[in-house]
Amino acid sequence: MFELPALPYAYEALEPVISGKTMHFHHDKHHKAYVETTNTLLKDAKPASLESVIREAKSAGNTKLFNNAAQAWNHAFFWNAMTGQAGKPSGELAAAIDGAFGDLAGLKQKFVEAGVGQFGSGWAWLTADSAGKLQVVTTHDAGMPAEDGGQVPVLVCDVWEHAYYLDHQNDRKGFLEAWFDALPNWSFAATQFTAARGQGQAWRFPAPGAEQPLKRAG
C-alpha cells in the first residue's frame, strides 16, 4: 500500500516561518493519518498510483476516499514545494511570472490575497496550463487543481489552520507573506512549469512499494 513520504529536509529546516514542532505534528500526525486512512479504505485493492485512486474516487462519488487520498497527495506535494534555502525564480518561469503578474511582487500580492480570501480550510496554488499560462487559484478542503486535468500545480501553500496556527496563531496573512518570501522551492516550481508545457514528467506521489528517499538535512 501507500507509504508516508519522508520529508525532503529536516523538520527544523523551514524555521522560523514553520517550526520544527509544527512540522512534526503536520507531517507525522496529519499527513500520516491521511495516508493510513486511504490504505484502510482501499482494503485489498492494489492501485497503480495515488493519482488513479483520486480520479476514480471522485468519479464514483466516494467522498471519504477522495478527501483522504487527495489530502495525502496535496501534503506530499506541499513538502516538495518548499525549501529552507530561499531563492528566486529564473529563466522561463520568471518570464512567465512577469508576463502574468508584472513581477514577483505582483505574484506575491495575488497569492497572499487569494490565500487570505480562502474562506475556511483549503489551499492556495500557482498553476500552469499547457501553453505556460500561470494563474493563482484556491481549492477548498482536499480540492486540487489537477483533479480535472488541464492545470498543473507549480507551487502550493496549505492554508488549513493546522499548517500555521502554532507559529502564527490566526495571522494567516502574516504566515503567507513570510512563506512566500522564504520557502517556495523555485527549482521544483520550474520543473513543474516545464512539465505543464509537455516537457518532462510532473511530480507524482510515490507508487506503492516505491523505495522512499532518505530525509535530507537543510
N, C-alpha and C positions, 0 to 999 in steps of 0.2 A: 504494500500500500504506500501511500504518500508519506514522506518524512518531512519533519520541520527543517527547512533550510537553515544552516548556520548563518549567523551574521557575517558579512564580509569585512568586519573590523571589530575592534574591541568594544565592549559595552560603553566605555568612557570616551570613545573616540569623537563623539559628537558634542561633547561639552564645550562651552557652557549652555548652548542652546537646548540640547536634550541631555539630561543627566544619565549617568550610568544606572541609577535607581529606576528611572523611567524605562530605560531600555530593557532592564531585567524583567520588569512587570510586563511591558508591552510585547516583547518577543517570547519570553519563556512561559508566560501565562496566557495572554490574549491570543497571540498568534498560534501557539501550541494547541489551544483549545479548538480553534477553527480547523486545524489540520486533523486533530483526533476525531472531532465530530464528523467531519467529512468522511473519514475512513469508516467510522461506525455506521453512518447512513448508507454507505456503499455496500456494506456487508461482504458478500463473497464475490462481488463484481471485480473484474480486472481491467480497469480502464487503461487506455494507452497514454492518456495525458489528462492533466487537470483542466486544460482548456476545453477538451471534449466533454468532460463532466459538466462544466459550467454551461456550455451550449445546450447540451441535452437536458439538463435540469431546467433551464429557462424555457425551452421548447415544450417540456412536459408539464410546466406549471408547478414543479416541485420546489416551492419557495424555500423550505428549510435547507435542502441540499444546495440550492443556488447560493443562498446567503453565506453558508459556511465555506463552500468551495471558492466563491468569489472573494471572500474576505481572506482566505488563505493565499490566494493569488495576489490580491492587492497589497497585502502586507509584505510579501516577499519582493514584489516589485519596488515598494517603498524603500526597503532596506538598500536595494541596489541603486536607487535613485539618489542616494545620499553619500557623502564622503566627508571625512574630517579634514580634508585638505582643500580649503577654499580656492576657487578658481573662477575663470570667466569663460563663456562660450567663445568659440573661434570658428574660422572657416565658413562653410556653407550654412551651418546652424546660426552663427552670429549674423550673417547676412539676412537670413530668413527672419530672425527676430527683429532686425532693424526694419525690414520691409513690412512686417505685420504690426509692430508696436512702436516704431520710431527709433527705439534703442532699448537697451537692457533695463533702464529705469522705467520706461513705458511698460515693459512686460511685468516688472515687479509691481507697479501700481495696479495693473489689471489683475494680476494673480492674487495679490493681497485683497483687493476689493471683492473678487469672486469668493475667496475663502471665507472672508468675514461675512459676506452676504448669504453663505450657505446656511439655511435655517436647519438647526439640529445637526445630527451626525452625517458625516459624508467625507468627500474627498475633493481636492482642487487639483486639476490636471492641466498640463500643457500637452496638446496633442498635435499630430500632423496627419495630413491626408496624402494620397499617392502623388499629388502634384507638389508636395512640400509646403502646403499652406498650413500655417500654425494658428491655433486658437486655444483660448483658455476656457475650460468647461468645468462644471462641478457635477458630482453624482451624489445621490442620497444613499445612505446606509452602505450596502455592499455593491452598489452600482459601479460599473466600469465602462469606459467609453469603447473598449474593444469588443464588447459582447455582441454587438450587431455588425461588426466589421466596418471597414471604411476609415475609422480613426485609429491611429496607432499612438499609444501613450508615449510621451517623451520624458516627462517628469511628473511627479505627484507629491502632494503633501497631505497627510492624514489630518483631518480637522475634527475627528471624534475627540471628545474631551479627554479620554484616557491617554491620548498622544501627547498632551501638553499640560494637563492640569497640575501635576505635581511640581512642575517647573515654572509655570506662568499663570497659575490659577485660571481666572476667567478672561485673561487678556489674550484672546485669540489673535487679535491684530498684531500685538507685540510679538507673539510667537511666530506668526507668518512672516513678519518683516525680518526678524532675526534669522529665521530659517532660510529665507531667500538670499540673504546676504552671505551666509556662511556655509550652507550644507548641500546645495544642489551638486550632483555629480555630472558635470557638463560633458565629460568624456563618455559616460553612459548615455547621456541625452543625445550626443552626436551619433552614436551607433544606432539608437532608436530612430532618429530622424532619417538617417541613411536607409534603414530598413523600410521605413514608411514609403519611401520612393522606389522600393523594389530592389534595393541593392543590399544583399545580406539578409540575415535572419533576425527578426525582432526577438527580444527576450522571452523565454518560456519558463514556466515553473518546472523544476527538476522532475523528470519522469519517474514513475515508480521503480524502485530498485537502483536508481542512478546513484553513483558514488557522490557523497557530499564533500564539498571542499572544506579544507581546514579554515578555521577562523583566522583572519589576518589581524595583526596589530596595527594601530594607527588609524 
